[in-house]
Amino acid sequence: MKRILLLGAGLSASTLIKYLLHHAEEHNWQLRVVDQSLDLVKSKLAGHPRGEALSFNALDRNERWEELKQADLVISMLPARFHPEVAKDCLELKKNLITPSYVSPEMKELSAQVRDAGLIFMNEIGVDPGIDHMSAMRIIDSIKAQGGTISGFKSYCGGLMAPESDTNPWNYKFTWNPRNVVLAAQGGTARYIDRHQYKYIPYTQVFNRLDMISVDGYGDFEGYANRDSLSYRAIYGLEDIPTMYRGTLRRMGFCQAWNVFVQLGLTDDGFALQDSENLTPRTFVNAFLPFEESLSVEEKWANACEQLGVTDMHKFEWLGLFDSSEKIGLKNATAAQILEKILVDKWVLEPEDKDMLVMVHQFTYLLDGKPHFIESSMVNLGDDPVHTAMSKTVGYPVGICAKLILEGRISERGVLLPTKPEIYNPILEELETLGVVFHELEKVV
C-alpha cells in the first residue's frame, strides 16, 4: 500500500481529495489528510475507508516529521511560504513532493540536491500556474515540431462566476483567498515585452492598461497584466520571442471600478489606521477623501470617481460603502484588511452558486513563410460551492500528477515544472475526460 500525505484541506483541496479517494482502491493507496480542523477533514473524507483524518500543526517540524517519514508521497497545499521547509524535510527523508505553488528561490536552490537524491519535487501543477504551463507547452512543442517560429504568446486566466451565478454588479465573488484578490498586482511593476519593446506598468496604472478578450459562448472579458511575464520566456523555451504577456481576466467594467480603490489608497497594506475598530464603511472611505465640509461623502466619492472616468456609482453603493449603521470592527487594521472585510461580506458564494475558470492562450507564429494565429480557450464551471471550478482545476492536475509519480511514469528528477511531454500529455489527456477541455481556433492571417 502506498501512503499519500496531504498537508492542508482547504477550498482548493476538495476536488483533490475526492479524486485521490476515487482511485485509492484501484491503486492501493491510503490517503492521510491533515488540517487544523479535524471536522473539515472528516467532512471531506466522508468516511471513506481509504482516508484517514489527522489534526496536528503541519507548520511545526517536530509534529509533521513522523507523518512525513511514513509517507510515500507528500502533497503540500499549505500557504506557499511554508513549502521550502516541508521540502527540506522531504529531501532529508527521501520523499517525493508535490506543490501547486510557484517555485520560490529557496525551492530552486534545492534542485541539485533533489536531483542527486533521485527525487521528484513537482511544483506549479495547479491551474495558474499549472494547466497554463501544460496547455501552452503542448501548442509550443507542436508548432516547433512543424518547423514554425513563434513570434507572440499572450496568456490570460481568471476565476469568475458562472453566468447563472453572476448576480452582483461587480460580476465577481470570492472563489479563492480574498486577501490575494485585494492585493492583486501589488509587490512590483508589471513587466512584459511587446514586439521587441520592453514595457513596464506600475501598480497605479495596472487597472488602466487593459486587453479585451472574447470567449465564444461566454462573452467579453478584460485582462490586466500580471507582475512578471518576462520570466516565462525561459520556462517555455521562448527566450527570443518578440511578444510575451500574461494577464488576469475579469468581467467588463470591473477593473475601472477597482482602480478607484487603488487610486484612493484603499488597497494599501502598509500601515494600520488609527482607531480602526471603530470605523464604519462610511468613515473608512471618508478617511481617504479630502476634507470638504460642504460636500457629503457620496459627493466626494462621486467627484473622485469622475476624475478617474467612472460615472456609475451603483457598484460602490451596492457594497454598502456609505453605510454608517455598523462598525467594521477590526483592530489595528490596514486599509486593505478593512476593504477585504467589506468585500468578503458582499462577494460571498451562495449555496447554489457555481464559479467559472476561464483560460485563453493566443499564439502568433510563422510557418512556411505564412503568419498563423492560434487561440486556445478553456472554460470550466464549478459543480457547487465545494467542488468549484477553482478546486477542480487545481485539484485534478495535482491528483493526476500524484498518480504518475506513484506509478513511476515520470523519469526526470529534481525541482520540476510540468513542461515536458511525459508530464503534460497524460495530465491533459485525463483532464479532458474530467471536463477540462481546450478548444483551439487556428487560422492563417
Sequence and secondary structure as in RCSB ss.txt:
>XXXX:A:sequence
MKRILLLGAGLSASTLIKYLLHHAEEHNWQLRVVDQSLDLVKSKLAGHPRGEALSFNALDRNERWEELKQADLVI
SMLPARFHPEVAKDCLELKKNLITPSYVSPEMKELSAQVRDAGLIFMNEIGVDPGIDHMSAMRIIDSIKAQGGTI
SGFKSYCGGLMAPESDTNPWNYKFTWNPRNVVLAAQGGTARYIDRHQYKYIPYTQVFNRLDMISVDGYGDFEGYA
NRDSLSYRAIYGLEDIPTMYRGTLRRMGFCQAWNVFVQLGLTDDGFALQDSENLTPRTFVNAFLPFEESLSVEEK
WANACEQLGVTDMHKFEWLGLFDSSEKIGLKNATAAQILEKILVDKWVLEPEDKDMLVMVHQFTYLLDGKPHFIE
SSMVNLGDDPVHTAMSKTVGYPVGICAKLILEGRISERGVLLPTKPEIYNPILEELETLGVVFHELEKVV
>XXXX:A:secstr
 EEEEEE  SGGGHHHHHHHHHHHHHHTEEEEEE S HHHHHHHHTT TTEEEE S TTSHHHHHHHHHH SEEE
E S GGGHHHHHHHHHHHT EEE  S   HHHHTTHHHHHHTT EEE S BBTTBHHHHHHHHHHHHHHHTT EE
EEEEEEEEEEE GGG  STT    SS HHHHHTTT SS EEEEETTEEEEE GGGTTTSEEEEEETTTEEEEEEE
 SB TTHHHHTT TT SEEEEEEEEETTHHHHHHHHHHHTTT  SSB TTGGG  HHHHHHTTS   TTS HHHH
HHHHHHHTT    HHHHHTTTT  SS    TT BHHHHHHHHHHHHS   TT  EEEEEEEEEEEEETTEEEEEE
EEEEEE SSSSS HHHHHHHHHHHHHHHHHHTT     EEE S SHHHHHHHHHHHHHTT   EEEEEE 
